[in-house]
Amino acid sequence: VQLQASGGGLVQAGGSLSISCVVTGLSSSDYGVGWFRQAPGKERELVASISRDSNTNYADSVKGRFAISRDNVRRMVYLQMNSLKPEDTAVYYCNTQNWGNNYWGKGTLVTVSS
């Protein structure tokens, strides 16, 4: 199982950015995916998750600003980030779990300038 995140970059506060994660190595779309982030000097935290049935959950800090979605045909999971704040600056990682194993993609850096 492999995950690859992409789409990070530099954006001004108040702007928007969409990041993507492609999940390969699983034979079906019967998996959930989480987006995590880790800012310098801070612990990794869960930002948003989407279940195999497309039920979504969000951290309080991003509710109403971020939206997670999935495209099972393309095996992609997206995180649309709006009204970005400098405190959203972090490396963003996608994650899935399968048969008790935890899989992480390489992160993508999102930098929000004030």
C-alpha positions in Angstrom: 0.0 0.0 0.0 1.3 3.4 -1.0 0.0 6.9 -0.5 1.4 10.0 -2.2 0.3 13.5 -1.3 0.7 16.4 -3.6 -0.4 20.0 -4.2 1.1 21.9 -1.3 2.6 25.3 -1.8 2.7 28.9 -0.6 -0.6 30.8 -0.2 -1.6 34.1 1.4 -3.8 34.2 4.4 -7.4 34.0 3.3 -6.6 32.1 0.2 -7.4 28.6 -0.9 -5.4 25.5 -1.7 -6.4 21.9 -2.7 -4.1 19.0 -1.9 -4.5 15.5 -3.2 -3.6 12.0 -2.1 -3.5 8.9 -4.3 -3.8 5.5 -2.7 -2.4 2.5 -4.5 -2.0 -1.1 -3.6 -5.5 -1.8 -2.3 -7.8 -4.0 -4.3 -10.9 -2.0 -3.5 -12.1 1.3 -2.2 -13.0 -0.3 1.1 -10.8 2.0 3.2 -10.9 5.3 5.0 -8.3 8.0 4.7 -7.3 10.7 7.0 -5.4 13.9 6.4 -3.0 14.8 9.2 -0.7 17.8 9.6 2.4 18.5 11.6 3.6 22.0 12.3 7.2 22.7 13.4 7.6 21.8 17.0 4.1 20.4 17.3 2.7 16.9 17.3 1.0 15.5 14.3 -2.8 16.1 14.4 -5.8 14.7 12.5 -7.3 17.4 10.4 -10.0 15.5 8.5 -11.1 12.0 7.7 -13.3 10.3 5.2 -14.7 6.8 5.6 -15.2 4.1 3.0 -18.8 5.3 2.9 -17.7 8.9 2.5 -18.7 10.0 6.0 -16.5 12.9 7.0 -15.1 14.3 10.2 -13.1 17.4 10.9 -11.0 18.9 13.6 -12.7 21.9 15.2 -10.0 24.2 14.0 -10.8 23.5 10.3 -14.6 23.0 10.4 -16.3 25.2 7.9 -13.1 25.9 6.1 -11.8 22.6 4.9 -13.6 19.9 2.9 -12.4 16.3 2.4 -13.7 14.3 -0.6 -12.8 11.1 -2.5 -12.9 9.8 -6.0 -12.8 6.0 -5.8 -12.4 5.5 -9.5 -9.2 7.6 -9.5 -8.3 6.3 -6.0 -7.8 9.9 -4.9 -8.7 11.8 -1.7 -8.7 15.6 -1.8 -8.5 18.2 0.9 -9.9 21.6 -0.2 -8.7 24.3 2.2 -10.3 27.7 2.2 -9.9 30.8 4.3 -6.4 29.6 5.2 -4.7 31.0 8.2 -1.0 31.2 9.1 -1.6 28.6 11.8 -2.6 26.2 9.0 1.1 26.1 8.0 2.3 22.5 8.3 3.3 19.4 6.4 0.2 17.6 5.5 0.1 13.8 5.4 -2.5 11.3 4.2 -3.0 8.1 6.1 -4.9 4.8 5.8 -5.1 1.6 7.8 -5.4 -1.8 6.4 -5.4 -5.2 8.2 -4.0 -3.5 11.3 -1.2 -1.8 9.4 -0.8 2.0 9.3 0.3 3.6 6.1 1.6 7.1 5.6 2.4 9.0 2.5 5.2 11.5 2.2 3.9 14.8 3.3 3.3 18.0 1.3 4.2 21.3 2.7 1.5 24.0 3.0 2.7 27.5 3.9 0.3 30.3 4.7 1.8 33.7 4.8 0.3 36.5 6.8 
